[in-house]
Amino acid sequence: MRWVIQGKDLKVTDAINDYVRQKIGKALARHEDIATKVDVKLSAPLQIKKPSQQRAEVTVHASGTVIRAAEKHENLYASIDLVTDKLIRQLQKYKTKKQRRAQPRESLSNDLNQSLETTALESSDRSPELPPKVVRNKFFMMPPISVEEALDNLQLVDHDFYMFRNAQTDEINVIYERNHGGYGVIQPREQSDS
């Protein structure tokens, strides 16, 4: 397993490096067979008016899936402890879902059908406004998956949305967590001539 430990606005000392490897390594011990790379980003932005929040972010590349956890605390070591606890839960969730997928099942469960609300993209006259400067581009493989698998991946990456290629339609879709609970799916729609 390959480790990448980086610091932003802080120097990653040998003590910090050892602590990260010990804590996160222990969390990954039961999952070494699936984890290929661990990317740890630690940051300590300087804040003058309020106590600085030390942030720890861990991304585990596991068998074609990305599992991500992030936490912050006033103490860097506490944020590493918190992110480790969160990572343990994420890895257990991934392992459970992977075992569940190995068993035959229906394409979508009733619970998923009740919690997903399909939202179509509406065509409009306005063009999207981009920020003045794009600061980062991300590229990743997008094999076709089901909406249920996309929901599983959304929960693993700890983001508000997840983009995926829908296995049924072979189109790019976005699944997102709704502010008032549940999930939504954004799908492209053919433009009507009317």
N, CA, C and O atoms as a DFTB+ gen file, in Angstrom:
776 C
 N C O
     1  1       0.852      -1.169       0.000
     2  2       0.000       0.000       0.000
     3  2       0.903       1.240       0.000
     4  3       1.874       1.322       0.753
     5  1       0.562       2.188      -0.854
     6  2       1.349       3.405      -0.978
     7  2       0.752       4.516      -0.112
     8  3      -0.460       4.733      -0.118
     9  1       1.607       5.211       0.626
    10  2       1.185       6.309       1.496
    11  2       1.657       7.636       0.927
    12  3       2.793       7.746       0.466
    13  1       0.789       8.649       0.956
    14  2       1.161      10.022       0.633
    15  2       0.618      10.888       1.772
    16  3      -0.594      10.981       1.970
    17  1       1.527      11.517       2.516
    18  2       1.134      12.376       3.637
    19  2       1.646      13.777       3.338
    20  3       2.850      13.992       3.205
    21  1       0.714      14.736       3.231
    22  2       1.059      16.110       2.862
    23  2       0.542      17.087       3.905
    24  3      -0.460      16.837       4.575
    25  1       1.241      18.199       4.026
    26  2       0.811      19.256       4.918
    27  2       0.602      20.540       4.162
    28  3       1.380      20.872       3.268
    29  1      -0.444      21.269       4.512
    30  2      -0.688      22.590       3.929
    31  2      -0.694      23.583       5.084
    32  3      -1.469      23.442       6.030
    33  1       0.160      24.568       5.004
    34  2       0.325      25.560       6.068
    35  2       0.821      24.929       7.373
    36  3       0.644      25.503       8.448
    37  1       1.436      23.760       7.278
    38  2       2.076      23.140       8.425
    39  2       3.136      22.156       7.937
    40  3       3.025      21.586       6.851
    41  1       4.154      21.972       8.753
    42  2       5.226      21.043       8.402
    43  2       4.887      19.677       8.993
    44  3       4.585      19.562      10.181
    45  1       4.941      18.641       8.151
    46  2       4.670      17.285       8.619
    47  2       5.973      16.752       9.234
    48  3       6.885      16.325       8.527
    49  1       6.029      16.790      10.552
    50  2       7.214      16.321      11.262
    51  2       7.223      14.796      11.311
    52  3       6.235      14.147      10.965
    53  1       8.345      14.236      11.744
    54  2       8.432      12.779      11.899
    55  2       7.403      12.276      12.903
    56  3       6.814      11.212      12.710
    57  1       7.183      13.037      13.976
    58  2       6.205      12.639      14.998
    59  2       4.795      12.604      14.411
    60  3       4.039      11.668      14.673
    61  1       4.437      13.617      13.620
    62  2       3.110      13.649      12.985
    63  2       2.995      12.508      11.988
    64  3       1.979      11.814      11.957
    65  1       4.017      12.307      11.177
    66  2       4.026      11.231      10.185
    67  2       3.827       9.872      10.865
    68  3       3.015       9.062      10.418
    69  1       4.571       9.631      11.946
    70  2       4.447       8.359      12.675
    71  2       3.051       8.193      13.265
    72  3       2.479       7.104      13.211
    73  1       2.495       9.276      13.832
    74  2       1.167       9.211      14.434
    75  2       0.103       8.884      13.392
    76  3      -0.775       8.055      13.631
    77  1       0.186       9.545      12.223
    78  2      -0.766       9.293      11.137
    79  2      -0.678       7.842      10.690
    80  3      -1.699       7.166      10.569
    81  1       0.534       7.362      10.444
    82  2       0.709       5.982       9.981
    83  2       0.232       4.969      11.026
    84  3      -0.338       3.935      10.680
    85  1       0.470       5.274      12.307
    86  2       0.030       4.363      13.366
    87  2      -1.494       4.307      13.442
    88  3      -2.082       3.226      13.414
    89  1      -2.139       5.494      13.539
    90  2      -3.592       5.537      13.715
    91  2      -4.338       5.035      12.475
    92  3      -5.204       4.167      12.581
    93  1      -4.008       5.573      11.315
    94  2      -4.728       5.208      10.098
    95  2      -4.328       3.810       9.651
    96  3      -5.152       3.066       9.118
    97  1      -3.063       3.450       9.866
    98  2      -2.612       2.095       9.547
    99  2      -3.373       1.050      10.342
   100  3      -3.714      -0.010       9.817
   101  1      -3.641       1.347      11.609
   102  2      -4.415       0.428      12.452
   103  2      -5.854       0.306      11.932
   104  3      -6.437      -0.778      11.943
   105  1      -6.412       1.419      11.481
   106  2      -7.774       1.402      10.921
   107  2      -7.838       0.586       9.638
   108  3      -8.845      -0.063       9.353
   109  1      -6.741       0.626       8.858
   110  2      -6.707      -0.089       7.578
   111  2      -6.244      -1.538       7.708
   112  3      -6.277      -2.284       6.730
   113  1      -5.819      -1.939       8.887
   114  2      -5.235      -3.273       9.073
   115  2      -6.152      -4.390       8.571
   116  3      -5.682      -5.352       7.965
   117  1      -7.451      -4.266       8.819
   118  2      -8.384      -5.307       8.381
   119  2      -8.773      -5.169       6.912
   120  3      -9.482      -6.018       6.372
   121  1      -8.313      -4.109       6.271
   122  2      -8.712      -3.836       4.891
   123  2      -7.508      -3.709       3.966
   124  3      -7.621      -3.130       2.885
   125  1      -6.366      -4.236       4.371
   126  2      -5.155      -4.120       3.557
   127  2      -5.296      -4.781       2.194
   128  3      -4.635      -4.381       1.235
   129  1      -6.156      -5.795       2.104
   130  2      -6.329      -6.504       0.841
   131  2      -7.022      -5.655      -0.229
   132  3      -6.882      -5.933      -1.420
   133  1      -7.763      -4.628       0.181
   134  2      -8.473      -3.796      -0.798
   135  2      -7.822      -2.436      -1.006
   136  3      -7.987      -1.841      -2.071
   137  1      -7.088      -1.927      -0.023
   138  2      -6.512      -0.581      -0.103
   139  2      -5.211      -0.605      -0.898
   140  3      -4.301      -1.379      -0.599
   141  1      -5.135       0.258      -1.922
   142  2      -3.926       0.339      -2.732
   143  2      -3.131       1.610      -2.457
   144  3      -1.907       1.618      -2.584
   145  1      -3.828       2.691      -2.078
   146  2      -3.155       3.963      -1.814
   147  2      -3.904       4.717      -0.726
   148  3      -5.134       4.701      -0.678
   149  1      -3.150       5.380       0.149
   150  2      -3.727       6.219       1.191
   151  2      -3.152       7.615       1.024
   152  3      -1.936       7.807       1.052
   153  1      -4.039       8.585       0.851
   154  2      -3.631       9.973       0.662
   155  2      -4.129      10.766       1.872
   156  3      -5.336      10.869       2.095
   157  1      -3.198      11.325       2.655
   158  2      -3.545      12.079       3.865
   159  2      -3.122      13.529       3.664
   160  3      -1.974      13.815       3.323
   161  1      -4.066      14.437       3.882
   162  2      -3.772      15.866       3.782
   163  2      -4.084      16.510       5.126
   164  3      -5.204      16.423       5.629
   165  1      -3.089      17.146       5.687
   166  2      -3.232      17.835       6.965
   167  2      -3.067      19.326       6.719
   168  3      -2.185      19.736       5.964
   169  1      -3.904      20.140       7.348
   170  2      -3.779      21.588       7.157
   171  2      -4.078      22.308       8.459
   172  3      -4.841      21.839       9.304
   173  1      -3.451      23.458       8.585
   174  2      -3.635      24.303       9.765
   175  2      -3.704      25.756       9.324
   176  3      -2.733      26.496       9.483
   177  1      -4.847      26.178       8.767
   178  2      -4.941      27.564       8.304
   179  2      -4.869      28.537       9.476
   180  3      -5.430      28.285      10.542
   181  1      -4.186      29.625       9.269
   182  2      -4.029      30.639      10.301
   183  2      -5.283      31.499      10.361
   184  3      -5.678      32.116       9.371
   185  1      -5.904      31.530      11.537
   186  2      -7.094      32.349      11.743
   187  2      -6.833      33.239      12.951
   188  3      -6.534      32.742      14.037
   189  1      -6.942      34.523      12.770
   190  2      -6.573      35.468      13.819
   191  2      -7.686      35.654      14.844
   192  3      -7.412      35.680      16.043
   193  1      -8.927      35.783      14.403
   194  2     -10.025      36.129      15.312
   195  2     -10.567      34.957      16.126
   196  3     -11.104      35.160      17.215
   197  1     -10.435      33.744      15.617
   198  2     -10.963      32.592      16.358
   199  2      -9.919      31.486      16.350
   200  3      -8.976      31.528      15.560
   201  1     -10.082      30.482      17.237
   202  2      -9.095      29.402      17.288
   203  2      -8.976      28.685      15.945
   204  3      -9.979      28.426      15.279
   205  1      -7.770      28.374      15.564
   206  2      -7.502      27.716      14.295
   207  2      -8.046      26.296      14.299
   208  3      -7.906      25.575      15.286
   209  1      -8.664      25.896      13.197
   210  2      -9.190      24.541      13.051
   211  2      -8.190      23.712      12.249
   212  3      -7.973      23.972      11.065
   213  1      -7.588      22.729      12.882
   214  2      -6.649      21.827      12.224
   215  2      -7.472      20.777      11.485
   216  3      -8.349      20.148      12.078
   217  1      -7.201      20.583      10.209
   218  2      -8.012      19.693       9.374
   219  2      -7.205      18.471       8.954
   220  3      -6.039      18.583       8.574
   221  1      -7.838      17.307       9.027
   222  2      -7.253      16.054       8.542
   223  2      -8.219      15.445       7.541
   224  3      -9.399      15.250       7.835
   225  1      -7.702      15.146       6.350
   226  2      -8.505      14.562       5.280
   227  2      -7.793      13.304       4.787
   228  3      -6.604      13.342       4.472
   229  1      -8.519      12.196       4.723
   230  2      -7.946      10.920       4.292
   231  2      -8.743      10.400       3.107
   232  3      -9.972      10.349       3.141
   233  1      -8.019      10.014       2.053
   234  2      -8.636       9.391       0.881
   235  2      -7.981       8.035       0.692
   236  3      -6.763       7.938       0.546
   237  1      -8.798       6.987       0.697
   238  2      -8.303       5.623       0.511
   239  2      -8.796       5.128      -0.846
   240  3      -9.995       5.118      -1.126
   241  1      -7.850       4.722      -1.672
   242  2      -8.186       4.133      -2.967
   243  2      -8.276       2.623      -2.733
   244  3      -7.287       1.974      -2.395
   245  1      -9.486       2.078      -2.920
   246  2      -9.734       0.681      -2.567
   247  2     -10.485      -0.027      -3.683
   248  3     -11.659       0.258      -3.919
   249  1      -9.830      -0.931      -4.359
   250  2     -10.469      -1.782      -5.376
   251  2     -11.370      -1.003      -6.330
   252  3     -12.510      -1.404      -6.565
   253  1     -10.880       0.091      -6.875
   254  2     -11.663       0.868      -7.827
   255  2     -12.646       1.824      -7.201
   256  3     -13.377       2.504      -7.920
   257  1     -12.690       1.901      -5.882
   258  2     -13.580       2.798      -5.161
   259  2     -12.745       3.778      -4.352
   260  3     -11.638       3.454      -3.922
   261  1     -13.273       4.964      -4.150
   262  2     -12.606       5.953      -3.325
   263  2     -13.410       6.130      -2.040
   264  3     -14.616       6.373      -2.079
   265  1     -12.733       6.007      -0.909
   266  2     -13.367       6.201       0.395
   267  2     -12.695       7.409       1.020
   268  3     -11.470       7.447       1.142
   269  1     -13.488       8.400       1.419
   270  2     -12.936       9.655       1.888
   271  2     -13.560      10.057       3.209
   272  3     -14.757       9.868       3.429
   273  1     -12.733      10.615       4.089
   274  2     -13.214      11.129       5.368
   275  2     -12.427      12.390       5.700
   276  3     -11.231      12.470       5.420
   277  1     -13.092      13.370       6.294
   278  2     -12.438      14.609       6.687
   279  2     -13.016      15.083       8.016
   280  3     -14.219      14.979       8.253
   281  1     -12.152      15.600       8.871
   282  2     -12.577      16.144      10.163
   283  2     -11.668      17.297      10.537
   284  3     -10.547      17.399      10.038
   285  1     -12.151      18.172      11.418
   286  2     -11.312      19.255      11.900
   287  2     -11.541      19.464      13.391
   288  3     -12.612      19.179      13.926
   289  1     -10.499      19.969      14.040
   290  2     -10.518      20.202      15.477
   291  2      -9.457      21.243      15.784
   292  3      -8.597      21.510      14.945
   293  1      -9.501      21.825      16.948
   294  2      -8.488      22.810      17.327
   295  2      -7.110      22.173      17.488
   296  3      -6.091      22.850      17.355
   297  1      -7.078      20.878      17.772
   298  2      -5.825      20.151      17.967
   299  2      -5.629      19.200      16.787
   300  3      -6.545      18.452      16.447
   301  1      -4.451      19.214      16.156
   302  2      -4.180      18.376      14.991
   303  2      -4.312      16.894      15.320
   304  3      -4.901      16.139      14.545
   305  1      -3.778      16.473      16.447
   306  2      -3.840      15.059      16.821
   307  2      -5.289      14.623      17.065
   308  3      -5.658      13.493      16.745
   309  1      -6.103      15.508      17.625
   310  2      -7.527      15.201      17.823
   311  2      -8.233      15.070      16.479
   312  3      -9.087      14.200      16.312
   313  1      -7.884      15.930      15.516
   314  2      -8.516      15.826      14.194
   315  2      -8.109      14.524      13.510
   316  3      -8.914      13.931      12.791
   317  1      -6.869      14.069      13.721
   318  2      -6.429      12.771      13.166
   319  2      -7.221      11.641      13.819
   320  3      -7.640      10.704      13.139
   321  1      -7.428      11.723      15.137
   322  2      -8.231      10.706      15.834
   323  2      -9.665      10.681      15.304
   324  3     -10.219       9.612      15.047
   325  1     -10.261      11.864      15.142
   326  2     -11.640      11.943      14.652
   327  2     -11.775      11.397      13.237
   328  3     -12.719      10.663      12.944
   329  1     -10.837      11.748      12.355
   330  2     -10.918      11.272      10.978
   331  2     -10.678       9.770      10.922
   332  3     -11.239       9.089      10.064
   333  1      -9.853       9.243      11.823
   334  2      -9.626       7.792      11.871
   335  2     -10.907       7.066      12.258
   336  3     -11.257       6.050      11.658
   337  1     -11.608       7.591      13.269
   338  2     -12.879       6.977      13.677
   339  2     -13.890       6.994      12.531
   340  3     -14.594       6.012      12.296
   341  1     -13.951       8.115      11.827
   342  2     -14.873       8.231      10.697
   343  2     -14.477       7.265       9.588
   344  3     -15.340       6.640       8.972
   345  1     -13.177       7.139       9.329
   346  2     -12.677       6.235       8.299
   347  2     -13.014       4.780       8.630
   348  3     -13.373       4.007       7.742
   349  1     -12.900       4.412       9.892
   350  2     -13.250       3.047      10.319
   351  2     -14.713       2.760       9.980
   352  3     -15.035       1.688       9.467
   353  1     -15.594       3.714      10.267
   354  2     -17.020       3.528       9.948
   355  2     -17.237       3.419       8.443
   356  3     -18.009       2.576       7.987
   357  1     -16.558       4.271       7.667
   358  2     -16.693       4.236       6.207
   359  2     -16.212       2.909       5.639
   360  3     -16.863       2.337       4.765
   361  1     -15.070       2.412       6.130
   362  2     -14.529       1.135       5.652
   363  2     -15.461      -0.019       6.009
   364  3     -15.656      -0.929       5.203
   365  1     -16.036       0.011       7.204
   366  2     -16.968      -1.050       7.612
   367  2     -18.218      -1.013       6.738
   368  3     -18.743      -2.057       6.350
   369  1     -18.688       0.189       6.431
   370  2     -19.854       0.349       5.560
   371  2     -19.542      -0.210       4.168
   372  3     -20.365      -0.906       3.573
   373  1     -18.354       0.100       3.657
   374  2     -17.943      -0.394       2.343
   375  2     -17.865      -1.917       2.343
   376  3     -18.342      -2.564       1.411
   377  1     -17.267      -2.491       3.384
   378  2     -17.123      -3.947       3.470
   379  2     -18.490      -4.623       3.533
   380  3     -18.717      -5.634       2.868
   381  1     -19.399      -4.065       4.332
   382  2     -20.746      -4.623       4.454
   383  2     -21.479      -4.562       3.122
   384  3     -22.124      -5.533       2.726
   385  1     -21.389      -3.433       2.428
   386  2     -22.074      -3.287       1.140
   387  2     -21.463      -4.185       0.080
   388  3     -22.166      -4.700      -0.789
   389  1     -20.157      -4.371       0.153
   390  2     -19.487      -5.257      -0.803
   391  2     -19.948      -6.704      -0.592
   392  3     -20.172      -7.433      -1.558
   393  1     -20.087      -7.109       0.658
   394  2     -20.582      -8.460       0.958
   395  2     -22.030      -8.614       0.521
   396  3     -22.427      -9.655      -0.002
   397  1     -22.820      -7.556       0.742
   398  2     -24.234      -7.587       0.360
   399  2     -24.386      -7.688      -1.158
   400  3     -25.285      -8.369      -1.652
   401  1     -23.496      -7.001      -1.903
   402  2     -23.556      -7.047      -3.366
   403  2     -23.244      -8.429      -3.906
   404  3     -23.724      -8.804      -4.976
   405  1     -22.448      -9.184      -3.179
   406  2     -22.074     -10.517      -3.635
   407  2     -23.281     -11.460      -3.612
   408  3     -23.283     -12.477      -4.304
   409  1     -24.302     -11.128      -2.822
   410  2     -25.504     -11.945      -2.744
   411  2     -26.499     -11.473      -3.802
   412  3     -26.554     -10.277      -4.090
   413  1     -27.299     -12.390      -4.396
   414  2     -28.303     -11.956      -5.384
   415  2     -29.353     -11.057      -4.734
   416  3     -29.752     -11.271      -3.590
   417  1     -29.790     -10.051      -5.486
   418  2     -30.786      -9.123      -4.949
   419  2     -31.542      -8.463      -6.089
   420  3     -31.184      -8.621      -7.257
   421  1     -32.584      -7.727      -5.747
   422  2     -33.341      -6.983      -6.742
   423  2     -32.536      -5.769      -7.178
   424  3     -31.602      -5.356      -6.492
   425  1     -32.901      -5.198      -8.319
   426  2     -32.120      -4.072      -8.853
   427  2     -32.170      -2.855      -7.927
   428  3     -31.138      -2.223      -7.706
   429  1     -33.316      -2.515      -7.389
   430  2     -33.413      -1.415      -6.435
   431  2     -34.325      -1.820      -5.288
   432  3     -35.385      -2.403      -5.513
   433  1     -33.926      -1.520      -4.079
   434  2     -34.751      -1.859      -2.928
   435  2     -35.897      -0.860      -2.800
   436  3     -35.851       0.230      -3.370
   437  1     -36.923      -1.242      -2.046
   438  2     -38.065      -0.352      -1.837
   439  2     -37.639       0.908      -1.098
   440  3     -38.140       1.996      -1.384
   441  1     -36.702       0.767      -0.136
   442  2     -36.226       1.927       0.609
   443  2     -35.585       2.949      -0.318
   444  3     -35.808       4.151      -0.174
   445  1     -34.783       2.468      -1.277
   446  2     -34.122       3.379      -2.199
   447  2     -35.147       4.074      -3.077
   448  3     -35.039       5.274      -3.328
   449  1     -36.146       3.327      -3.548
   450  2     -37.186       3.929      -4.389
   451  2     -37.931       5.029      -3.643
   452  3     -38.317       6.034      -4.240
   453  1     -38.136       4.840      -2.323
   454  2     -38.851       5.841      -1.551
   455  2     -37.998       7.066      -1.275
   456  3     -38.525       8.176      -1.200
   457  1     -36.669       6.887      -1.120
   458  2     -35.829       8.017      -0.749
   459  2     -35.272       8.775      -1.944
   460  3     -34.820       9.910      -1.788
   461  1     -35.294       8.177      -3.139
   462  2     -34.760       8.866      -4.320
   463  2     -35.859       9.640      -5.024
   464  3     -36.952       9.123      -5.253
   465  1     -35.564      10.859      -5.356
   466  2     -36.483      11.673      -6.134
   467  2     -35.754      12.049      -7.412
   468  3     -34.703      12.688      -7.367
   469  1     -36.304      11.657      -8.541
   470  2     -35.634      11.940      -9.803
   471  2     -35.949      13.357     -10.234
   472  3     -37.108      13.770     -10.282
   473  1     -34.887      14.097     -10.549
   474  2     -35.017      15.482     -10.974
   475  2     -34.398      15.623     -12.346
   476  3     -33.236      15.262     -12.535
   477  1     -35.133      16.130     -13.296
   478  2     -34.594      16.307     -14.651
   479  2     -33.980      17.691     -14.770
   480  3     -34.444      18.644     -14.144
   481  1     -32.944      17.793     -15.572
   482  2     -32.347      19.095     -15.844
   483  2     -33.289      19.872     -16.757
   484  3     -33.722      19.363     -17.791
   485  1     -33.590      21.058     -16.384
   486  2     -34.462      21.899     -17.197
   487  2     -33.595      22.736     -18.123
   488  3     -32.551      23.245     -17.716
   489  1     -34.029      22.875     -19.368
   490  2     -33.289      23.749     -20.278
   491  2     -33.666      25.186     -19.957
   492  3     -34.806      25.477     -19.597
   493  1     -32.700      26.073     -20.090
   494  2     -32.970      27.479     -19.813
   495  2     -32.153      28.336     -20.757
   496  3     -31.261      27.848     -21.451
   497  1     -32.471      29.617     -20.774
   498  2     -31.803      30.550     -21.666
   499  2     -30.484      31.053     -21.107
   500  3     -29.663      31.577     -21.860
   501  1     -30.261      30.909     -19.821
   502  2     -29.027      31.444     -19.250
   503  2     -27.900      30.426     -19.338
   504  3     -28.116      29.218     -19.251
   505  1     -26.731      30.933     -19.507
   506  2     -25.564      30.059     -19.595
   507  2     -24.921      29.951     -18.216
   508  3     -25.055      30.863     -17.401
   509  1     -24.227      28.852     -17.946
   510  2     -23.628      28.687     -16.625
   511  2     -22.518      29.711     -16.404
   512  3     -21.767      30.043     -17.321
   513  1     -22.431      30.204     -15.174
   514  2     -21.389      31.162     -14.832
   515  2     -20.269      30.419     -14.125
   516  3     -20.497      29.756     -13.113
   517  1     -19.078      30.528     -14.651
   518  2     -17.925      29.865     -14.063
   519  2     -17.169      30.846     -13.187
   520  3     -17.213      32.053     -13.423
   521  1     -16.477      30.339     -12.179
   522  2     -15.645      31.241     -11.388
   523  2     -14.563      31.828     -12.282
   524  3     -14.222      31.241     -13.308
   525  1     -14.018      32.980     -11.903
   526  2     -13.031      33.623     -12.772
   527  2     -11.780      32.779     -13.002
   528  3     -11.084      32.957     -14.002
   529  1     -11.498      31.876     -12.096
   530  2     -10.296      31.073     -12.229
   531  2     -10.592      29.641     -11.787
   532  3     -10.983      29.409     -10.644
   533  1     -10.409      28.702     -12.679
   534  2     -10.567      27.292     -12.321
   535  2      -9.297      26.879     -11.596
   536  3      -8.200      27.002     -12.141
   537  1      -9.438      26.395     -10.383
   538  2      -8.261      26.090      -9.575
   539  2      -7.881      24.613      -9.581
   540  3      -6.783      24.254      -9.156
   541  1      -8.787      23.750     -10.061
   542  2      -8.473      22.327     -10.035
   543  2      -9.345      21.573     -11.025
   544  3     -10.548      21.818     -11.115
   545  1      -8.739      20.662     -11.762
   546  2      -9.474      19.746     -12.631
   547  2      -9.303      18.346     -12.080
   548  3      -8.213      17.980     -11.639
   549  1     -10.365      17.560     -12.100
   550  2     -10.289      16.167     -11.655
   551  2     -10.704      15.267     -12.798
   552  3     -11.669      15.553     -13.507
   553  1      -9.978      14.186     -12.972
   554  2     -10.295      13.188     -13.979
   555  2     -10.386      11.842     -13.283
   556  3      -9.550      11.520     -12.438
   557  1     -11.388      11.058     -13.630
   558  2     -11.503       9.727     -13.043
   559  2     -12.277       8.815     -13.973
   560  3     -13.066       9.263     -14.805
   561  1     -12.032       7.520     -13.811
   562  2     -12.742       6.511     -14.592
   563  2     -14.206       6.519     -14.171
   564  3     -14.529       6.742     -13.004
   565  1     -15.081       6.273     -15.129
   566  2     -16.505       6.294     -14.833
   567  2     -17.188       5.089     -15.485
   568  3     -17.923       5.240     -16.461
   569  1     -16.942       3.889     -14.939
   570  2     -17.629       2.724     -15.500
   571  2     -19.125       2.795     -15.169
   572  3     -19.503       3.371     -14.149
   573  1     -19.965       2.223     -16.012
   574  2     -21.412       2.256     -15.754
   575  2     -21.762       1.536     -14.452
   576  3     -21.294       0.425     -14.203
   577  1     -22.589       2.177     -13.623
   578  2     -23.057       1.575     -12.374
   579  2     -24.537       1.888     -12.200
   580  3     -25.085       2.762     -12.872
   581  1     -25.165       1.170     -11.297
   582  2     -26.585       1.400     -11.013
   583  2     -26.740       2.611     -10.087
   584  3     -25.769       3.076      -9.490
   585  1     -27.958       3.106      -9.981
   586  2     -28.249       4.224      -9.092
   587  2     -27.959       3.818      -7.644
   588  3     -27.467       4.625      -6.856
   589  1     -28.266       2.566      -7.301
   590  2     -28.018       2.072      -5.941
   591  2     -26.516       2.075      -5.630
   592  3     -26.109       2.459      -4.533
   593  1     -25.698       1.652      -6.590
   594  2     -24.241       1.665      -6.387
   595  2     -23.732       3.103      -6.283
   596  3     -22.816       3.379      -5.508
   597  1     -24.312       4.010      -7.047
   598  2     -23.927       5.424      -6.974
   599  2     -24.252       5.996      -5.593
   600  3     -23.474       6.778      -5.045
   601  1     -25.397       5.608      -5.030
   602  2     -25.760       6.043      -3.682
   603  2     -24.753       5.511      -2.669
   604  3     -24.339       6.234      -1.763
   605  1     -24.358       4.249      -2.819
   606  2     -23.336       3.679      -1.934
   607  2     -22.043       4.475      -2.028
   608  3     -21.430       4.789      -1.007
   609  1     -21.626       4.803      -3.248
   610  2     -20.392       5.563      -3.448
   611  2     -20.503       6.976      -2.892
   612  3     -19.535       7.498      -2.340
   613  1     -21.664       7.602      -3.029
   614  2     -21.885       8.932      -2.463
   615  2     -21.643       8.909      -0.956
   616  3     -20.998       9.804      -0.411
   617  1     -22.158       7.894      -0.298
   618  2     -22.000       7.793       1.142
   619  2     -20.552       7.505       1.547
   620  3     -20.140       7.845       2.656
   621  1     -19.785       6.884       0.658
   622  2     -18.391       6.583       0.965
   623  2     -17.465       7.779       0.779
   624  3     -16.471       7.897       1.496
   625  1     -17.767       8.665      -0.164
   626  2     -16.857       9.777      -0.437
   627  2     -17.106      10.986       0.452
   628  3     -16.308      11.923       0.439
   629  1     -18.183      10.992       1.220
   630  2     -18.438      12.077       2.168
   631  2     -18.554      13.428       1.464
   632  3     -18.015      14.430       1.936
   633  1     -19.262      13.450       0.329
   634  2     -19.546      14.686      -0.398
   635  2     -21.059      14.861      -0.461
   636  3     -21.811      13.974      -0.058
   637  1     -21.502      16.013      -0.970
   638  2     -22.934      16.267      -1.129
   639  2     -23.481      15.675      -2.412
   640  3     -24.692      15.492      -2.536
   641  1     -22.604      15.365      -3.383
   642  2     -23.065      14.836      -4.666
   643  2     -22.058      13.827      -5.193
   644  3     -20.917      13.770      -4.736
   645  1     -22.502      13.025      -6.170
   646  2     -21.630      12.040      -6.809
   647  2     -22.050      11.909      -8.272
   648  3     -23.212      11.632      -8.566
   649  1     -21.110      12.108      -9.177
   650  2     -21.386      11.985     -10.604
   651  2     -21.065      10.558     -11.046
   652  3     -20.059       9.987     -10.626
   653  1     -21.922       9.982     -11.896
   654  2     -21.712       8.601     -12.332
   655  2     -22.321       8.379     -13.710
   656  3     -23.160       9.155     -14.167
   657  1     -21.880       7.301     -14.364
   658  2     -22.474       6.888     -15.629
   659  2     -23.540       5.846     -15.301
   660  3     -23.231       4.781     -14.767
   661  1     -24.781       6.155     -15.620
   662  2     -25.911       5.284     -15.311
   663  2     -25.856       4.038     -16.198
   664  3     -25.816       4.150     -17.423
   665  1     -25.854       2.858     -15.587
   666  2     -25.750       1.596     -16.321
   667  2     -26.975       1.353     -17.210
   668  3     -26.858       0.706     -18.251
   669  1     -28.139       1.860     -16.817
   670  2     -29.348       1.649     -17.609
   671  2     -29.389       2.527     -18.854
   672  3     -29.813       2.077     -19.918
   673  1     -28.951       3.772     -18.725
   674  2     -29.081       4.719     -19.833
   675  2     -27.750       5.058     -20.506
   676  3     -27.733       5.632     -21.595
   677  1     -26.649       4.710     -19.866
   678  2     -25.295       5.034     -20.324
   679  2     -25.079       6.551     -20.417
   680  3     -24.246       7.013     -21.196
   681  1     -25.825       7.316     -19.626
   682  2     -25.683       8.767     -19.578
   683  2     -25.045       9.171     -18.250
   684  3     -25.092       8.426     -17.271
   685  1     -24.454      10.350     -18.235
   686  2     -23.879      10.893     -17.016
   687  2     -25.027      11.418     -16.149
   688  3     -25.853      12.202     -16.616
   689  1     -25.077      10.985     -14.893
   690  2     -26.076      11.426     -13.921
   691  2     -25.356      11.937     -12.682
   692  3     -24.170      11.670     -12.485
   693  1     -26.081      12.670     -11.853
   694  2     -25.558      13.138     -10.571
   695  2     -26.566      12.749      -9.504
   696  3     -27.753      13.055      -9.616
   697  1     -26.085      12.070      -8.468
   698  2     -26.932      11.786      -7.309
   699  2     -26.480      12.732      -6.206
   700  3     -25.282      12.936      -6.009
   701  1     -27.447      13.313      -5.481
   702  2     -27.093      14.304      -4.469
   703  2     -27.968      14.148      -3.237
   704  3     -29.067      13.594      -3.285
   705  1     -27.438      14.658      -2.132
   706  2     -28.167      14.643      -0.877
   707  2     -29.008      15.916      -0.801
   708  3     -28.481      17.022      -0.915
   709  1     -30.303      15.754      -0.610
   710  2     -31.210      16.902      -0.568
   711  2     -31.141      17.581       0.791
   712  3     -30.921      16.922       1.808
   713  1     -31.326      18.887       0.811
   714  2     -31.269      19.650       2.062
   715  2     -32.321      19.202       3.062
   716  3     -32.080      19.230       4.269
   717  1     -33.483      18.787       2.574
   718  2     -34.586      18.418       3.461
   719  2     -34.719      16.908       3.623
   720  3     -35.787      16.407       3.976
   721  1     -33.632      16.188       3.366
   722  2     -33.629      14.737       3.540
   723  2     -33.836      13.998       2.239
   724  3     -34.434      14.518       1.297
   725  1     -33.338      12.786       2.200
   726  2     -33.464      11.966       1.010
   727  2     -32.404      12.311      -0.024
   728  3     -31.472      13.071       0.242
   729  1     -32.566      11.740      -1.199
   730  2     -31.606      11.907      -2.280
   731  2     -32.331      12.248      -3.568
   732  3     -33.509      11.932      -3.733
   733  1     -31.626      12.890      -4.473
   734  2     -32.169      13.209      -5.788
   735  2     -31.197      12.763      -6.856
   736  3     -30.005      12.596      -6.598
   737  1     -31.714      12.570      -8.059
   738  2     -30.880      12.199      -9.197
   739  2     -31.116      13.218     -10.296
   740  3     -32.260      13.495     -10.658
   741  1     -30.045      13.774     -10.825
   742  2     -30.138      14.701     -11.945
   743  2     -29.768      13.923     -13.197
   744  3     -28.707      13.304     -13.279
   745  1     -30.678      13.972     -14.180
   746  2     -30.489      13.232     -15.428
   747  2     -30.660      14.180     -16.600
   748  3     -31.463      15.110     -16.523
   749  1     -29.921      13.965     -17.692
   750  2     -30.139      14.808     -18.878
   751  2     -31.471      14.453     -19.538
   752  3     -31.947      13.323     -19.431
   753  1     -32.058      15.423     -20.214
   754  2     -33.323      15.209     -20.904
   755  2     -33.168      15.762     -22.300
   756  3     -32.496      16.772     -22.507
   757  1     -33.793      15.095     -23.264
   758  2     -33.778      15.571     -24.645
   759  2     -34.471      16.927     -24.695
   760  3     -35.492      17.136     -24.040
   761  1     -33.916      17.833     -25.467
   762  2     -34.505      19.154     -25.599
   763  2     -35.679      19.060     -26.562
   764  3     -35.555      18.518     -27.660
   765  1     -36.817      19.593     -26.139
   766  2     -37.995      19.570     -27.000
   767  2     -37.949      20.767     -27.961
   768  3     -37.377      21.810     -27.645
   769  1     -38.555      20.596     -29.126
   770  2     -38.531      21.636     -30.153
   771  2     -39.603      22.696     -29.945
   772  3     -39.638      23.674     -30.692
   773  1     -40.465      22.540     -28.969
   774  2     -41.551      23.499     -28.786
   775  2     -41.138      24.725     -28.035
   776  3     -41.957      25.616     -27.810
